[in-house]
């Protein structure tokens, strides 16, 4: 059997899309804030450390190279003393080719260095890393070089970076703990409000929420919910009273019509035309009674109980429509399993199935309307003008009238009532184009 399309199903939360909880967002905000601040502080600390160290080293080397140069000029034969252990000094006579050759062999990178302070990173003859700064002073008779080993400083910088990484990790963990604790404190009244609201589910007389909370944002929310609940309760109460009053007031004249029709039908010697009209009045009264009962159940959102034989209801509906066909060349017939029963009132089944059969009869100008009973469903198959794509998408919406409804009367609420009945009883209804022409409407009973 083809699967019905555009099926009206009961709504629920079984496929609710995932949304991040407010508590998780608060915790994530704390973690991101802690991580961002500590990383920013770590970068600032590393930059400041490097900057300050470079400035200090440059200042120390400038003073020492000047002192180194002055000591050598005062006593060229004495070896100048250096104030820092990591420093190494060298004096080269640029006019001595042998001295310049030794400099080119020992420190080739120094030969072309201009005056000032330059950095050098490389490896020695044993392929060990070298990192130092060189201060250069040049005179016509002597070139002064002062080297400062920065390898220890770089090692200290790396240690600082590792300590900062550890500090960032610790602060992120502390931010996570603090965020979790703060979120628990912040969300506690909100969770309490949600819990109280869930406990009121199904209650006809919910207690006020606002007295249980302080006068803060949550308290104001609780007060607004109390006001909304009070207004909604009044609306529901008025709706129930209106439905009960309308049901009672409509059933009274319908009962009068039913009694009068039965008395008239029991009179002997009735004219055939009069009898047919009385039978039509009787069927219309029964349809009104069924419709009122179904609408009352829908307004109360209550399931009625019953054990309805679907085949009998379908045959009654077909008989009622046969009597109204007149000269219309249309065949109404039923086939399939006549033992299909549904746990629902006969009025609900009659309204749901009657709308499907009524639409098929209304829009089929000639041919046949077939009601096929299956093990758990009913198919209404007609040979009408078919179904457009737009109709298939909107057919069960309230107030929608199909493409071929211009020649017929109606407000477009019949199929919306069918859809609401299906939601109430857990049934499924759908329509799809026929194999060659027409429409196949399927009403599936899940509780059979």
C-alpha positions as CSV (number, residue, x, y, z in Angstrom):
1,X,0.0,0.0,0.0
2,X,1.5,3.5,-0.8
3,X,2.5,5.5,2.2
4,X,0.2,8.5,2.8
5,X,1.7,11.9,2.3
6,X,1.1,15.1,4.3
7,X,0.3,13.0,7.4
8,X,-1.0,14.9,10.4
9,X,0.8,13.4,13.4
10,X,0.5,14.2,17.1
11,X,3.0,16.9,18.1
12,X,5.5,16.2,20.9
13,X,9.0,16.8,22.1
14,X,10.6,13.5,20.9
15,X,12.5,15.3,18.1
16,X,13.2,18.6,19.9
17,X,16.4,20.1,18.5
18,X,19.4,20.4,20.8
19,X,19.9,23.8,22.4
20,X,22.7,24.7,24.8
21,X,21.5,25.1,28.3
22,X,21.8,28.5,30.0
23,X,23.9,26.9,32.8
24,X,26.4,25.7,30.2
25,X,26.6,29.1,28.5
26,X,27.4,30.7,31.9
27,X,30.1,28.2,32.6
28,X,31.5,28.6,29.1
29,X,31.5,32.4,29.5
30,X,33.5,32.1,32.7
31,X,36.0,29.7,31.1
32,X,36.5,31.9,28.0
33,X,36.9,35.0,30.1
34,X,39.4,33.3,32.4
35,X,41.3,31.8,29.4
36,X,41.3,35.1,27.5
37,X,42.5,37.2,30.4
38,X,45.3,34.8,31.5
39,X,46.5,34.3,27.9
40,X,46.5,38.1,27.4
41,X,48.5,38.4,30.7
42,X,50.9,35.7,29.7
43,X,51.6,37.4,26.3
44,X,52.1,40.7,28.1
45,X,54.4,39.1,30.6
46,X,56.6,37.4,28.0
47,X,56.7,40.6,25.9
48,X,57.5,42.8,28.9
49,X,60.2,40.4,30.1
50,X,61.9,40.3,26.7
51,X,61.6,44.1,26.2
52,X,63.0,44.9,29.7
53,X,65.8,42.4,29.4
54,X,66.8,43.7,26.0
55,X,66.8,47.2,27.3
56,X,68.9,46.3,30.3
57,X,71.4,44.2,28.3
58,X,71.8,47.0,25.8
59,X,72.4,49.5,28.5
60,X,74.9,47.3,30.3
61,X,76.8,46.5,27.1
62,X,76.9,50.2,26.1
63,X,78.4,51.2,29.4
64,X,80.8,48.3,29.4
65,X,82.0,48.8,25.9
66,X,82.7,52.4,26.6
67,X,84.6,51.4,29.8
68,X,86.4,48.6,28.0
69,X,87.5,51.1,25.3
70,X,88.6,53.7,27.8
71,X,90.6,51.1,29.9
72,X,92.4,49.8,26.8
73,X,93.3,53.3,25.5
74,X,94.8,54.2,29.0
75,X,96.8,51.0,29.2
76,X,97.0,49.0,26.0
77,X,99.1,46.3,27.6
78,X,96.8,45.5,30.5
79,X,93.8,43.2,30.2
80,X,90.6,45.2,30.9
81,X,88.4,43.7,33.6
82,X,84.7,43.1,32.8
83,X,81.9,43.5,35.3
84,X,79.7,40.7,34.0
85,X,80.8,37.0,33.8
86,X,78.8,36.3,30.6
87,X,80.8,39.0,28.7
88,X,83.8,38.5,26.5
89,X,86.0,41.3,25.1
90,X,88.4,41.5,22.2
91,X,90.5,44.2,20.7
92,X,91.7,44.0,17.1
93,X,94.1,46.3,15.2
94,X,92.5,46.8,11.8
95,X,95.9,47.8,10.4
96,X,97.4,44.4,11.3
97,X,96.6,41.8,8.5
98,X,97.4,38.9,10.8
99,X,95.1,40.1,13.5
100,X,92.3,40.6,11.0
101,X,92.9,37.1,9.6
102,X,92.6,35.6,13.1
103,X,89.4,37.5,13.6
104,X,88.0,36.3,10.3
105,X,88.8,32.7,11.3
106,X,87.5,32.9,14.9
107,X,84.5,35.2,14.4
108,X,83.8,35.7,10.8
109,X,80.5,37.4,11.5
110,X,82.2,40.2,13.4
111,X,84.3,41.4,10.6
112,X,81.6,43.3,8.8
113,X,79.6,44.4,11.9
114,X,79.0,48.2,12.1
115,X,79.3,50.1,15.3
116,X,76.5,49.5,17.7
117,X,74.9,46.4,19.2
118,X,73.9,43.4,17.1
119,X,72.5,40.0,17.9
120,X,73.8,36.7,16.7
121,X,72.3,33.2,16.8
122,X,74.1,30.1,15.4
123,X,76.2,27.1,16.4
124,X,79.8,26.6,17.4
125,X,82.3,24.2,15.9
126,X,80.8,21.4,18.0
127,X,77.3,22.2,16.6
128,X,76.2,23.6,20.0
129,X,73.7,26.5,19.9
130,X,75.2,30.0,20.3
131,X,73.2,33.1,21.1
132,X,74.9,36.4,22.1
133,X,74.9,40.1,21.5
134,X,78.0,42.0,20.3
135,X,78.8,45.6,21.1
136,X,81.2,47.2,18.5
137,X,83.3,50.3,18.7
138,X,85.7,51.2,15.9
139,X,88.6,53.6,15.9
140,X,91.4,54.0,13.2
141,X,93.8,52.0,15.3
142,X,91.6,49.6,17.2
143,X,88.3,47.7,16.9
144,X,86.6,46.9,20.2
145,X,84.3,43.9,20.5
146,X,82.3,43.0,23.6
147,X,80.1,39.9,23.4
148,X,77.4,38.9,25.9
149,X,76.1,35.4,26.1
150,X,72.3,35.4,26.0
151,X,71.8,31.7,26.0
152,X,71.0,31.6,29.7
153,X,68.5,34.4,29.3
154,X,66.7,32.5,26.5
155,X,66.6,29.4,28.8
156,X,65.0,31.6,31.5
157,X,62.6,32.9,28.9
158,X,61.5,29.3,28.0
159,X,61.1,28.5,31.6
160,X,58.9,31.6,32.1
161,X,56.8,30.5,29.1
162,X,56.3,27.0,30.6
163,X,55.3,28.5,33.9
164,X,52.9,30.9,32.2
165,X,51.3,27.9,30.3
166,X,50.9,26.1,33.6
167,X,49.4,29.3,35.1
168,X,46.9,29.6,32.2
169,X,45.9,26.0,32.7
170,X,45.4,26.5,36.4
171,X,43.4,29.7,35.9
172,X,41.2,28.0,33.3
173,X,40.4,25.2,35.7
174,X,39.7,27.7,38.4
175,X,37.5,29.6,36.0
176,X,35.6,26.4,35.2
177,X,35.1,25.7,38.9
178,X,34.0,29.3,39.6
179,X,31.8,29.4,36.6
180,X,30.1,26.1,37.6
181,X,29.6,27.4,41.1
182,X,28.3,30.8,39.9
183,X,26.0,29.1,37.3
184,X,24.6,26.9,40.0
185,X,23.9,29.9,42.2
186,X,22.4,31.9,39.4
187,X,20.4,29.1,37.9
188,X,19.1,27.7,41.2
189,X,16.0,30.0,41.4
190,X,15.4,29.6,37.6
191,X,15.5,25.8,38.0
192,X,13.2,26.0,41.1
193,X,10.8,28.0,39.0
194,X,10.9,25.5,36.2
195,X,10.4,22.6,38.7
196,X,7.3,24.3,40.2
197,X,5.9,25.0,36.8
198,X,6.3,21.3,35.8
199,X,4.6,20.2,39.0
200,X,1.6,22.3,38.0
201,X,1.2,20.4,34.8
202,X,-2.3,19.1,34.6
203,X,-3.5,21.0,37.6
204,X,-6.7,22.9,37.3
205,X,-5.9,25.2,40.2
206,X,-2.2,26.1,40.2
207,X,-0.8,28.0,43.2
208,X,0.9,31.4,42.8
209,X,4.6,31.3,42.1
210,X,5.7,34.8,43.0
211,X,5.5,34.4,46.9
212,X,8.2,31.7,46.6
213,X,10.8,34.0,45.1
214,X,12.5,37.3,46.1
215,X,11.7,40.5,44.4
216,X,14.4,40.2,41.7
217,X,14.4,39.2,38.0
218,X,13.2,35.7,38.7
219,X,10.5,37.0,41.1
220,X,9.3,39.4,38.4
221,X,9.2,36.5,35.9
222,X,7.2,34.4,38.4
223,X,4.8,37.3,38.9
224,X,4.4,37.6,35.1
225,X,3.7,33.9,34.8
226,X,1.2,34.1,37.6
227,X,-0.6,36.9,35.7
228,X,-0.5,34.9,32.5
229,X,-1.7,31.8,34.2
230,X,-4.6,33.7,35.8
231,X,-5.7,35.2,32.5
232,X,-5.3,31.9,30.7
233,X,-7.3,30.1,33.4
234,X,-10.1,32.7,32.9
235,X,-10.0,32.2,29.1
236,X,-10.1,28.4,29.5
237,X,-13.0,28.6,32.0
238,X,-15.0,30.9,29.7
239,X,-14.3,28.6,26.8
240,X,-15.4,25.5,28.7
241,X,-18.6,27.3,29.9
242,X,-19.3,28.5,26.4
243,X,-18.8,25.0,24.9
244,X,-21.0,23.5,27.5
245,X,-23.7,26.1,27.0
246,X,-23.6,25.8,23.2
247,X,-23.6,22.1,23.3
248,X,-26.6,22.1,25.6
249,X,-28.5,24.7,23.7
250,X,-27.9,23.0,20.3
251,X,-28.7,19.5,21.5
252,X,-32.1,20.6,22.8
253,X,-33.5,21.7,19.4
254,X,-31.8,18.8,17.7
255,X,-33.5,16.4,20.1
256,X,-36.8,18.1,19.2
257,X,-36.0,17.7,15.4
258,X,-35.2,14.1,16.0
259,X,-38.4,13.3,17.9
260,X,-40.5,15.2,15.4
261,X,-38.9,13.4,12.5
262,X,-39.4,10.0,14.0
263,X,-43.0,10.7,14.7
264,X,-43.6,11.9,11.1
265,X,-41.8,8.8,9.7
266,X,-44.0,6.5,11.8
267,X,-47.2,7.9,10.3
268,X,-48.7,5.6,7.7
269,X,-49.4,6.6,4.1
270,X,-46.5,9.0,3.7
271,X,-45.7,10.3,0.2
272,X,-42.4,9.0,-1.1
273,X,-41.0,12.5,-1.6
274,X,-42.0,13.6,1.9
275,X,-40.4,10.4,3.3
276,X,-37.2,11.1,1.5
277,X,-37.1,14.6,2.8
278,X,-37.7,13.4,6.3
279,X,-35.0,10.9,6.0
280,X,-32.7,13.6,4.8
281,X,-33.6,15.7,7.8
282,X,-32.9,12.8,10.1
283,X,-29.5,12.2,8.6
284,X,-28.6,15.9,8.8
285,X,-29.7,15.9,12.5
286,X,-27.4,12.9,13.2
287,X,-24.5,14.6,11.4
288,X,-25.0,17.7,13.5
289,X,-25.2,15.7,16.7
290,X,-22.0,13.8,15.8
291,X,-20.2,17.1,14.8
292,X,-21.2,18.8,18.1
293,X,-20.0,15.9,20.1
294,X,-16.7,15.8,18.3
295,X,-16.1,19.6,18.6
296,X,-16.9,19.4,22.3
297,X,-14.3,16.7,22.7
298,X,-11.8,18.8,20.8
299,X,-12.5,21.9,22.8
300,X,-11.9,19.9,26.0
301,X,-9.0,18.0,24.6
302,X,-10.6,14.8,25.9
303,X,-10.8,11.4,24.2
304,X,-14.1,9.8,24.1
305,X,-14.5,6.1,24.6
306,X,-16.3,3.6,22.4
307,X,-16.0,0.6,20.2
308,X,-16.9,1.7,16.7
309,X,-17.3,-0.6,13.7
310,X,-15.8,1.4,10.9
311,X,-17.5,-0.5,8.1
312,X,-20.9,0.3,9.5
313,X,-20.1,4.0,9.8
314,X,-18.8,4.0,6.3
315,X,-21.9,2.3,4.9
316,X,-24.1,4.8,6.7
317,X,-22.1,7.7,5.2
318,X,-22.3,6.3,1.7
319,X,-26.1,5.7,2.0
320,X,-26.5,9.3,3.1
321,X,-24.5,10.6,0.1
322,X,-26.3,8.2,-2.3
323,X,-29.6,9.8,-1.3
324,X,-28.2,13.3,-2.2
325,X,-26.6,12.4,-5.6
326,X,-29.7,12.9,-7.6
327,X,-28.8,12.5,-11.3
328,X,-25.1,12.8,-10.7
329,X,-23.3,9.9,-12.6
330,X,-21.3,8.8,-9.6
331,X,-21.0,5.3,-8.1
332,X,-20.4,5.0,-4.3
333,X,-19.2,1.6,-3.1
334,X,-17.2,0.0,-0.3
335,X,-14.9,-3.0,-0.2
336,X,-12.4,-4.7,2.2
337,X,-12.4,-5.9,5.8
338,X,-15.8,-5.1,7.4
339,X,-14.5,-6.1,10.9
340,X,-12.3,-3.1,11.5
341,X,-13.1,-1.6,14.9
342,X,-11.8,1.6,16.6
343,X,-11.6,2.5,20.3
344,X,-13.3,5.9,19.8
345,X,-16.9,7.2,19.8
346,X,-18.9,6.7,16.6
347,X,-19.4,10.4,16.3
348,X,-15.6,11.0,16.1
349,X,-15.1,8.3,13.4
350,X,-18.2,9.6,11.5
351,X,-16.9,13.2,11.4
352,X,-13.4,12.2,10.4
353,X,-14.4,9.7,7.7
354,X,-17.5,11.7,6.7
355,X,-15.3,14.7,5.7
356,X,-13.1,12.6,3.6
357,X,-16.0,10.9,1.8
358,X,-17.9,14.2,1.5
359,X,-14.9,15.9,-0.2
360,X,-14.5,13.0,-2.6
361,X,-18.2,13.1,-3.5
362,X,-18.2,16.9,-3.8
363,X,-15.2,17.2,-6.2
364,X,-15.9,14.1,-8.3
365,X,-18.3,15.0,-11.0
366,X,-18.5,11.5,-12.5
367,X,-17.0,8.0,-12.1
368,X,-16.8,6.5,-8.6
369,X,-15.8,7.0,-5.0
370,X,-14.5,3.8,-3.4
371,X,-14.1,3.3,0.4
372,X,-11.6,0.6,0.9
373,X,-11.3,-1.0,4.4
374,X,-7.9,-2.3,5.4
375,X,-6.7,-4.0,8.6
376,X,-5.8,-0.7,10.3
377,X,-6.9,2.0,7.9
378,X,-9.5,3.3,5.5
379,X,-8.8,4.6,2.0
380,X,-11.2,6.9,0.2
381,X,-10.4,6.8,-3.5
382,X,-12.1,9.0,-6.0
383,X,-11.8,9.7,-9.8
384,X,-12.0,13.5,-9.4
385,X,-9.7,16.2,-10.9
386,X,-6.7,15.2,-8.8
387,X,-4.5,17.1,-6.4
388,X,-2.1,20.0,-7.0
389,X,1.2,20.4,-5.2
390,X,-0.1,23.5,-3.4
391,X,-3.2,21.6,-2.3
392,X,-1.1,18.7,-1.0
393,X,0.9,21.2,1.2
394,X,-1.9,23.2,2.7
395,X,-5.0,20.9,2.5
396,X,-5.3,20.4,6.2
397,X,-4.8,24.0,7.2
398,X,-7.8,25.8,8.7
399,X,-9.6,28.0,6.1
400,X,-7.7,26.7,3.1
401,X,-9.9,25.9,0.1
402,X,-8.4,23.8,-2.7
403,X,-7.8,24.7,-6.3
404,X,-11.0,23.0,-7.4
405,X,-13.2,24.5,-4.7
406,X,-14.4,27.6,-6.6
407,X,-17.7,25.9,-7.6
408,X,-18.5,24.6,-4.1
409,X,-19.5,26.1,-0.8
410,X,-17.6,25.7,2.4
411,X,-15.2,27.5,4.7
412,X,-12.3,25.1,4.4
413,X,-12.5,23.9,8.0
414,X,-13.7,20.3,7.5
415,X,-10.2,18.8,6.9
416,X,-8.7,20.9,9.7
417,X,-11.3,19.3,12.0
418,X,-10.2,15.9,10.7
419,X,-6.5,16.8,11.4
420,X,-7.4,17.9,15.0
421,X,-9.3,14.7,15.6
422,X,-6.3,12.7,14.4
423,X,-4.0,14.6,16.8
424,X,-6.5,13.9,19.7
425,X,-6.8,10.2,19.0
426,X,-3.3,9.5,17.7
427,X,-4.5,8.7,14.2
428,X,-2.9,9.7,10.9
429,X,-4.5,11.2,7.9
430,X,-3.0,12.0,4.5
431,X,-3.8,12.5,0.9
432,X,-1.8,11.7,-2.3
433,X,-2.6,11.7,-6.0
434,X,-4.2,8.5,-7.4
435,X,-2.5,6.1,-9.7
436,X,-4.0,7.6,-12.8
437,X,-6.3,10.4,-11.7
438,X,-8.2,11.5,-8.6
439,X,-7.1,11.5,-5.0
440,X,-6.4,8.8,-2.4
441,X,-7.2,9.9,1.2
442,X,-6.0,7.6,3.9
443,X,-7.2,7.5,7.5
444,X,-5.0,5.2,9.6
445,X,-6.0,4.1,13.1
446,X,-3.0,3.3,15.3
447,X,-5.0,1.9,18.2
448,X,-6.7,-0.9,16.3
